[in-house]
Amino acid sequence: MTTGIGAIVLAAAFLLAGQAASAQAPADEPVLDLAVMETPVLTTLDDILSGRAQPGFTPVLTPGFPFTAREGHVLWVRIRTELPADGRQWRLGVARVPVDQLRLRVHPPGEVVARDGFFRRTSERAPWPATFELALPEGTSGPTELYLELEGQVMGGLHLRLRDTEAARAENDSARFWFRVTYLLLLLVAVLSLVRHAEDSRAGALAVGGASFCAWLACLGINGHLYSLPEVALLSGLGAVVPQALFLLGAGPVVLATRHYSGLAKSAPQLVGWMRGLGWVLVAGALFALTLPAAAATTLQWVAWFSYPVALVACLFMLVLDPRSTRWAPLLTLLAMAGAVLVNVLADHQVLAANWWTLHGWQLLLALVMVQYLALPWVRARLQRWAIQRRATPPEPSTEEKITAAREKLIKSLQHGLEHADDDDVSWIAYRRLLDGLKAVLPQDSSAVVGEHADGEELLQVEPKSAEPRYRDLLRDRTTLLRNLSKLKAPQQVGMDFDGPEGPLEKVQLAVIPLPIPKPGWGALLVERPDGVTYSDSELALCAEFAAVAVVAGEEASVTVSAQRQAETDPGTGVFREEPLRERLQQMMDIARLKQTPFCLLYVVVDQLPALRESGGEVAAVAALRPVAGMLREELSHGDLIGRSGPEGFMVLAPGKKLLQAREYADRLREAVSHMVVDPRVAPMLSISVGIAQASPDERDVPGLVARAANAARVASKNGGNQIFS
């Protein structure tokens, strides 16, 4: 796709350049007879006409010529022509170049009739001009002799045309349109690059946006349009240095943007430093050029025109190394831009006709390169995402497939939810998953699990939550009926007045599925539908099946959880044993590494433990560890885990905490233990020392992290105890 786009862009660029180069001046434009000479600044027109200024005018056979304006000199262009006496207002159009002053004289009498300059603010009603427009006096006709004065320090091509006012306005409107297109594309890329960066910060969009913005400044500067802004017009006193420096500023960021676009870090990583260095050297050179005196303008112009071919070759080289197909569009557009720059040079030397396309077409192609640098990777990423989503979207399943999938999902959801649940949460999780799973396969208005446990605790879970007040009213008014229905062996459906908190509602259809809750408790699964919408036998059987799965899974999970907790719990202290805790430590470290979140390990030792173990043996040690473990469990933050670290004490796993937060956390634990009331038969008081170690972003070594925390705890204990060390 990108190859085709690149070929189209290249063909269109050369076609436009060819048409522009072959364009000729309209037949009704007067033919100009030119001659040129250079004089010192104080030379007058009388000196030239009288012959005192030597050596005199040199004829020019073309409607323009390349020139070099020097400081302290004036370039005089004599223009002879024959103007028709048809009442038209004539204008001398001069292609814009960074000259300080242009003055037009009509001889006789030789007075200045029009003047303009590159650094003058342009009209707000006609911004972005492509030419200097010097109006001839009204009524000028017949044989006419004009003298054009140019002052400045710049090299360029002088292109002159005499046109009437209407033709000049039409050409300037066309040029203004293409300037606006070019500037709008560059600014649009700069703005959208921020959106792209917010979407994917690794896409290198900021480099493309920066290059587009610098290219915009470069085009404004070299076209003289920057001085249309009143704030920037203050820079006009710096002369041609500013536009040349801004022109140079466009080269370096394009190299940096191409480095990101071409994926040079993957295709040729050894060249990344060189290309980055080249780009920043060009940027630094442009910024330094702004500090140069006006006399350096011509030299700076040579440097700028030399820098662009270097930057262009570097960009082409990086794109050639890129193995992806996305290289072709910008590669071919850059080649077209190189051709457009060559066309510009040929137009300045009068080999090709001068118009907007031959003089400024390369700027539009540069804008297209910036558009491709931003848009092609963006579109490609969107298409890939769309293709992934399309592949991931399965066909609409049948009713049987939905039920099977919901059944499997319910079982997996129950297994996952009950795997690490507490004993008290097993039933709640099982019934919650039952309501969620049933909602996906059975049309309903609401559903609930209602009843009463054997110990008298109320059982009520409702989906959606907003229907809970209605079910509470139902239990208040119809508890006996529901209890009797729950004692039946088979599912039932009944019509029932469902009274809500705001008054009686219409009758609804309820499916009542008994739940096997030990007597004297009772329970039922209720599914609500509008009155008259009955349940089929298969739907009632489906409800019963799902309820049975949830109950069986809950009972199995309760047994499993109890056995697992017993196996993982240290009987003396009631916290995790060392091995299960280390397994969870590995899991938490892996999660922290993948999510790039902080993780700290607290290693806790009881300062009095060695003395207690020496005097009373392991019984005394456990008697001291048990109350400390209970206090630490009460003070733990949500999500943290505590377990034995071995015979010395405990470890606390603190995910999400940085080192400073972990120190404050450890100090809170230390304070709680130091103020804990201790059985005097165990010890007069108990205190802890805490060692803290934070895992590095890529750390996988669990033993290493534990060793660092343990060493820190030993240092804290040896320094007097009741301390924190990290």
N, C-alpha and C positions, 0 to 999 in steps of 0.2 A: 504494500500500500504506500509506504513512504517513498519507495523508489519511483512509483508512478507520479506522486505529488512533486518530487524533486524534478523529474523530467518535464512536467508541465510548467513548473515555475521557470526552469532554465529556458525552455523554448519560448515562453511568453516574454521573458526578459530580453532575449536576443531579438525577438520579433519587434518589440517596442523600440529597442535601440536601433534596429535597422530602419524602421519607419521614421524614427526621429532624425537619424543621421541623413536620410535621403530627403528630408523635408526642405523645401526651398522657400525663400521669402515670397510673399504674395506679389503678383505681377504689377499691382498698382503702387507698390512702395517705390519711392524715389531711389535712383542709383546713387551711391555715395562714392566720391573721389577723395581718397584719404592721403594725407601726408603727415609725418611726425617729426618732431625735433625735441631736444632736451635743453633746458636753459637753467641758469641759476635762479634762485627764488625771486630776486628783485627785478628780473627782466620783465619789461612791459611789452604790450602788443605793438606799440610804436617802434620799439627797438627791433622787433622781429620783422615788421613790415618795411622798415627803413633799411634793413640789411645790417644794422649794427650788431645784431645777434648772429653769430656764426656757428656752424657752417651753413645753416638754413634747413629747410624742410626736406625730408627724404620721402619720396612717393611710396605708397603702400597699395598693392594691387588687389588686396582682399578687403572685405568689409570689417576687418579687425586684425589684431596681431597680438602675439605674446609680448609682454612688457615687464620691466623692472623699475619700480618707482624708488628713488633714493632720497635720503634725507638731504635737505638743502637744495633740491632741484625740483623743477616743474616740468612735467611732460606735456607738450603742446601737440594737439591733434588738429590739423586743418581739414575741414569738411566742406567740400564743394558739391552742390547738387542743384537740380532744377525742380522747383516746386510748382505744381499746377495752380492756376488762379481760380480755384473752385470754392473758395471760402472755408475750407477745412482748417481746423486747428491742429498744428503739427507738434509732435513731441519727439525728442531724441531719447531713445531708450538705450541705456548702458547696463550690461550685465553686472550684477553687484559683486564687487571685490573689496577687500578691506583697505580702501584708500581714505585718506583723511578728508580731502576736499575735492569737489568737482565744480567747476565754474564754466558756464557756457556764455560765449560772446558772439554777437552778430556784427559782421563788418559790412559796410559801415553802420553805426558810428564806432563800434568796438567796445561798447559798455556791456557789463555783465547783465544778462537777461534772466538767468536761472542758476541756481546753485543747489548742491546736495552733498551728503557725506555718509559714509558707512556707519559712523558712530552717532548719527542724529536719530532722535526718536521718530518712528514712523507714525503715520496718521492712524488714529483709532478706528476710523471709518474704513480704512483700507490697509489692514495689517498684512504682514508676511509678503512684502513685495519681492519679486524676482529680479527687478531692474530698477536702476535710478531713472526717474522720469523728469527730463528737463524740457519745459515747455518753451516753444518759440513764441515770439510776439504775435498777436493776432494780425491777420492780414498778410503775413509773410508769404511771398510767392515769387515766381520767376527765378532767375539765377541767384543763388544764395551762397554766402561764404560764412561758415561758422568756425569758431575756434574753441576747442575744449581743453581746459586746464586740469591736470591731475596732480595732486600732491599726496605723498605718503611714503611708507616703507613696506613694500609688498611686491611679490611677483604674481603674475596672473595672466589671464587672457582678456583682452579688450574686445568686446563685441558691441557694435553700434548698429542701430536701426532707426530710421525715421518713419514714424507711423502717425496716422491721425488719432484723435482722442478716442474714438469709438473702438478702433482696432487695439489700441494700447490697453483700454479698459477690459476688453474681452480676453486678451492674452493674460493680463494680470489676474483676472478672476479664475482662469483655468489653472494658472500656476499656484494661486492661493489655495485652491481646492486640493491640489496634490501635496502642498506643504502641510495642510491641515491633516490629511490622511496619514502622512508620515509621522507627524508629531503625535497624533492621537494613538496610533499603533504603539509607539514607543512608550507613551505614558500609560496606556492600558496594560501593557506587559508589566510595567513597574508596579502598578497597583494590584493586578491580579497575582503577581508573584507573592504578595503578602498572604493572599487567600490560600495559595498553593502551599506556602510554608506552614501556615496554621494547620493545614490538612495533613501534610507529611513533611516534617522538619528535615528529613534526610534526603529530600529530592533535589537540593541545591538551588531551589527557586530564588533565594535571596541573591545569589550570585548573578542569576539571569536578570532579576529586577534591577540590581545595581548597574549591570552593564547596559540595560535599556535606558535607565535614567541618564547615565553618562553619555550614551549615544545621542540622547535628546539634547543635552547641553552642547555636545559637539556640533550637531546640526544647527542649533540656534546660533551658536557662536560663529561658525564659518559662513552662515547665510546672513549674518547681521541682524537677525530677528530678536536677539537677546536684548538689544537696546530699545525695543518697544516697551519694556518694563521700566517705569520711572525709577525704581530703586536701583536697577542695574545700569541705567544710563549714567550714573556717577562714575562708572568704570571707563567711560569713553576717554578720559584723560590719559589712560595708559596706552592708548594707541592700539596698533595691530598685534601687540603681545597677547592680549586677552583672548581674541578669537582663535589665534594659533594655539595657545595653551589649552583652551577648551577643546579644540579640534584634536589635539594630541591626547586629551583625557579620554576620548572615546576608544582608543586602541587597547589599552591594558585590560579594562574590565571585560572586553569581548574575549580575550584570551582566557581569563579566569572563568568566565561562563562556559566556554567551550570545554575547559578541563572537566567541569562537572557533567556537562551534557554527554560528552564522549565516553564517560566511564573510564578515564585514563587510569584511575587507581586499580582497576582490574585488568585492563588490556596491557598497560605498560607502567607498572608502579614505579619503576626506576626513573621515569621522566616526570613524575608529578612535581618533584621539587624544582626542576628546571623550568617547567611551564609556570608554576606558581611564582617563581622568582622573576621570570620575564614579565608577567602581568603586573606585578607590584613595582618593578623597576619603571615600567612605562607610566604607571599611575604616579609614582614619586616624581618622575621627570616632568609630568604635566603640572603637578602642584608647585614644583620648583620654578617652572617657567613663568608662573604668575608673578614671581618676585623679580624678574629680569627687567632691565630698562628698555625703553621703546626702541633704542638703537639695535637691539638684538632680534627684532621682529623677523627680518629676512632669514637669518640663521635658524631661528626657531621654526620657520616655515619649512626649510629644508629638512630639519630633524623630524617634523611631524609627517611630511610626505614620505620620508624614509621609514618611519616607525610603522605605518599602516601596512606596507608590503611584508615587513617582518612579522607583524601580528597575523596577517592573513595567511602566510605560509605556515606559521605555527598552528593556527586553527585547522587548516586543511590537513596538516600532518597528523594532528590528534584525531580528526574524524576518519582519516584513512585507517588508523590503527584500530578504530572501533569495529568489532566484528558484527554488531547488530545492524539490522536493516534500517533502523531509524537514522543512520548517519547520512543516507543518500540525499534526503530533501535539503538539509542545511549545507551539505557538501556542494551540491549543484548550485544552490543559491549563492554561496560564497564565490564559486567560480563565475557565476553571472555578474556578481558585484565587481569582481576583478576586471571582467570585460567592460563593465560600465565605467570604471575608473579610467581604463585605457581610452574609452570613447571620450571621456571628459578631457583627457590630455590632447587627443587628436582634435577635438573641437577648439581648444585653446590655441592650437597651432593652425587653425583654419583648414584642416584636412576635411572635417565634417562640419555640417551646419550647426549653429549654436541655437539650442532651445532648452526647454526645461528638462527634457529627458536626457539629452546629451550632457548637460551641466550638473544636474541634480538627481538623475535617476538612481545613482549608486546609493543615495540616502534611503530611498524607498526599499531597495533590496536589503540594506542593512536592517531596516525595521522588520522586514519579513523574516530575516534570520532570527531576530529576537523573538518574534511570534512563534517560530518553529521550535526554538529552544525551550520555550515554556509550554506550548500547547501539545506538541507531539508526545512527550513523556506523560503529560497529564491525561491526554485522551487514551494513550496506551494503557495506563493504570486503570482508568475507568472501564475500558473494554475488558481487561483481564478480570476485574472485579465482577463485571456484569456476566462474563462467561462462567466464572466460578459459581455465581449465584444461580445462573440458569441450569448449570449441571447439577447443582445441589438441590434444585426444586424437583421433588418426585412427582409422578402423576397422581391424580386424585385417587386415593384408595377406596375400595368397596367397603360396605358396612362390616362384613366379616373381617376384613383386613384391619379396619379401624379398631374393632373389638379386640382382635389378637394383639395389635400393637399396644393398645391401652392396657391390656392385661400384663404384657411383658414389662411395659413401662411402670405399672403399679408395683410389680414384684421387685424390679430393680430399684425403684424409688424407696420402697420399704427396706430393702436390704441396705441401701446406702444410708438412709436416714436413721436406721436403728443400729447401725454398726458401732457407733461410738456414743450412743445415747445413754443417759442415766436410767436407772431402774424406774424412777418416777415419771420419766418422759416417754417410756416405750408405748404405752397405750395412747397417749395424746398424739404422738407422731403417726402411729398406725392408722388411727381414725382420720387424721388430717389428710394423709395420703389417699385414704379410701374416698373421701369426698372429692378431692381433686381429680382422681382417676375416673370416677363415675361421671363427673361433669362433662368429660370429653366425649363420651359415647352414648349417653342417655339424655334425650331432650327433657328439660326440666326448668322450673322457675326457681327452685331452691332445694336444698337438701340439708339434712342434719342427722347427727348421732345424739340421741337423747337417752336418759336413763339414770341409774343410780348404782354406785359401787356397793359391794357387800358391806363396807364400813360406813355407809350412809353418805358418802361424798357424791355431790351432783355431777352428772356427766352430760355436757352440752357442748357440741361443736356445730357451727352453722356455716354454710356456704350459699350465698355471699354473707359477709359479716353484717350487712345492713338488715338482714332478715332475723337477726337474733332476738330483738324484742318481741316479734310475733311468736317465735317458738317458746319464749319464756311464758307468754300469756297462754299458749296452748298447753304447756306443762301444768300451769296453775289450774286450768279449767278441766283438762281431760287426762290427768295423770292416771286415774284408775283405768280408763279405757285403753290407754296406750300400754299400761302394765299388763293388762289381760291379753291384748293382742300379741305382746312380746312373748307370752308363755306358749303360744301356738308353735307348732313345728314348722309350718309352711308360711311363705310370704303371703300377705293379704293386701288388698286395695280397698279403701273405704272412701266414701264421700263425707266431708266433714266441714262444719262451719269454722273457718279459720279466723277467729277474732283477733284483731290487732290492737295496739295501744290507742289508735284513733277511732275505734268503734268497730262494729261488725263488718266483715268483708263478705264477698260472695263465697259460696261453697267451693271448695277445692277438692281435687282427687289426690289422695295420699297413698303411696305404697309403703307398707310397714313390713320390714324384714327383721325378724328377731335376731338378737345377738346373744351368743352363749356367755353370759356373765353369771358368775357363781351366786347362788341364792344366799341371803334374801335379796340380793341386788337384781336388777333387771336392765335391759337395754334394747334399743331398736334403731335401725336405720330408716329414716323417713325421707321420701322423695316427693316433692310437691309438683303438681300439674294443675292447669285450669280445670274447672268442673266440666265433666263430659269427655275429657281426653283420658281414656282408660289406658291401662298397661296390658301389653300382651303377655302371654305365659313366658315367652322367651326373654322379655325385658325383666320380668320378676325373677326369672332364673339367673339372669345376668347380675342383677343386684345382689342376689343371695350368694352367687359365686364370688363376686368382688368382696362382699362382707366376710365370707369364710376365709378368703386369701389374707385379708387384713388381720383378722383375729388370729389365724394360725401363725402368720409371720410375726405378730406381736408376741405371742406366747413363746415361739422359738427364740426370738430376739431377747426376750426377758431372761430365758435360761442361759443363752449365750453370753449376754452382757454380764450376768451375775458371775458366770464361770470365768469370763475374761477378766473382769475386775478383780476377782479373787486371785487369779494367777498373776496379775500385774501389780497387785498391791502388796506393799511391805506390811506384814502383819503387826510389826511392833509400832510403826508410826502412822500407818494409814495413808501413805503417799506412794507414788510409783516406785517400783523396784528400779535398780540401776539399769538393767538391760532394756526393758521397755522404754525407759526414759531416753536412753541413748538412741533408740530407733526413732522416737519422735523428734529428738534433736536433729537427726539427719534429715528428716522430712521438713522440718521448719527451716533449716539452713538452705535446703534445695529451693523451697518456695521463696525465701528472701532473695536468693541469688537470681532466680528467674524474674521476679518482680522488681529487682533492684531496690529493695527496702532494707532498712537497717535491722540488725539482729544482735542482741547482747546475751551473754551467759553469765549468770551470777553463781559463784561457788561459795557456799555458806558452810562455815565450820563453827562448832560450839566451843568457845574458848575453854570451858571447864571440863570438856569431855576427857582429855588424857588423864587428869587427876581422878575423875570419877571412875574411869575404867580401871585405873591402877588400884584404887581403894575398894571398889565394890564389884569389879568385873563387868561383864557384858550386861547384867541385869541393871546395874546402876546407870550404865551408858544409855540403855534403851529408855529408862525412866526419865532421863534428862532430855533425850531426843523427842519423846512423844509430845510433851507440851509445846516445845519449840515448833514442831511440825504443825500442830494445831493452830498456833498463832500465825505462822507464815501462810497457811492456807486461807485464814480469814483476811489477811492483808493483801493477798495476791490481786493483781489487776485482771480484768476480764480477758480471757484468751491466753493467759500465762499458765505454765505448768510447773509443778514442783515434784521432785523425786529424790531418791537417795543417790548420793555421789559415791557411796562406798561406806566403809565404817566410820568415816570422819564427819559426815554431815549430809548436806543437801545440795542440789543444783536447782536453780530457777531459770526456766527458759522464758526470755522476754522478747518476743518478736515485735518489730516496729519501733523499738526504742534506740536512740542514739546514745553515745557514751555518757554525755552530760545528763540526759534523762535517766539513764540507768543508775548513775551515781545518786541522784535525788531519790530514786525508787529504793535503792539499797539502803540509803540512810533512813528512810521511813520504816523499812523492815527492821533495821537495827534498833531504832528507837522503840518500836513496838515490843521487841523481845526484851530489851533492857528494863522496860516498865511492867513487864509481865509478872503476875503474882505466882510465886514458885512454892511448891510444897517444901517446907523446911527439911523434911526427911530426905529429899533428893539433893538439894543444895541451897545455900543461903540466897543465891541469885544466879541467873544465867545470862550470858551475853554471847553475841556472835561477831565474827569477823567475816567480811565479805570481799571476795576478789571478783573483779569484773573484767571480761574480755569481749571486745566487739569483733564480729566476723567481718573480714574484708569483703568487698562487693563480689569477688569471684572465688571466695574460699569454699573448699569442699572438705577440708581435713577436720573431721570431728575430734579425733584424739588430740590434734594440735591445739584446737580451741579450748578443749577441756584442760589441757596441760597449762596453758597460759592463765586461765582463770584460777586453777588450783595453786599455781606458783604465787599469783597475786594474793590469794587468801592466806597462804603461809606467811608472806611478808607482813600482812596486816596483823596476823596473830602473834608473830614474833616481836612486833613493835609495841606490844602491850595489850593487844586484843581490843574488842569493841570498836573496831575501826573498819574503814573501807579503803581498798587500794585497787588501782586499775593500771 
